[in-house]
Amino acid sequence: MSIPRHLAVIMDGNGRWAERRRRPRMIGHRAGARAVNTTIDFCLEKGIEALTLFAFSSENWGRPAEEVGALMKLFLNALEREVEELDRRGVRLRFIGERARFSPEILARMEDAERRTLRNRRLHLTIAASYGGRQDIAHAARALAEDVAAGRLRPDQIDEAAFGRYTALADLPAPDLFIRTGGDRRISNFLLWQMAYTELWFTEALWPELDAGLLQSALDDFAGRERRFGLTSAQIAGDAASASAGAASATAADAISSYRDSDRTPA
């Protein structure tokens, strides 16, 4: 079964989950934190290398001040509570987005979590906070322009690969699978550069309702898709056949070599 190397998720529906139960929206955000742990557990179990979660967009700062303040408190508490366990399980934690708007206390916790888990490799967990895809692209363009102006880069050296090195997550494979809960069928300014060829999967389930079965349904659907990256189905089939034939030839050659070695008698 094909397993995505990198899973990207928009965690939508916390507020609606709470409203349907006639509870404050913050109750939904707290319930959503449990779904985060479920997703991390699932990725570790399945051997998924990278997980990127859209926690708070650059546009979310425009929400009611009371809700934003409560979200920041929840964010801080999660950093205090979860980092030790993530580190123990071999998870590297980092954050992408504009950090300037966070409080000094939250910034210090974020930086401490990144330092503490820096050497972990079992799962790369990225939290997109105060992040926007357009913002990411603009930042990359600005950094490229600065390098050109400083003479560190020539304009004719700028191509897709060069540009991509200036965007967030440049050291990770592009997301293979994107999941959005909550029923909306859009990517909402999330990883616009990185998700050019990502497979998209949407569900009506609200984020706090997510469980391992729902995640498995997304993986099952992903496994049945043909990822062509601009090629035709025939080309993909041909490449697969060539790879299979090459592998078979290599296996046969190894078997013959092994047989010959075992058939030799001492001189």
Protein Blocks (a to p, Z undefined) as FASTA:
>chain_A
ZZdfbdcdddehjlmmmmmnopafklmmmmmmmmmmmmmmmmmmnopabdcddfbcfklm
mpcfklmmmmmmmmmmmmmmmmmmmmmnopacddedjfklpcfklmmmmmmmmmmmmmpc
kbccdddehiafklmmmmmmmmmmmmmmnopacfklpcfklmmmmpghklpccdfbdcde
hhiacekhpakllmmmaccdddfbdfklpcfklmmmmmmmmmmpccekhpafklmmmmmm
mmmmmmmmmmmmmmmmmmmmmmpccZZ
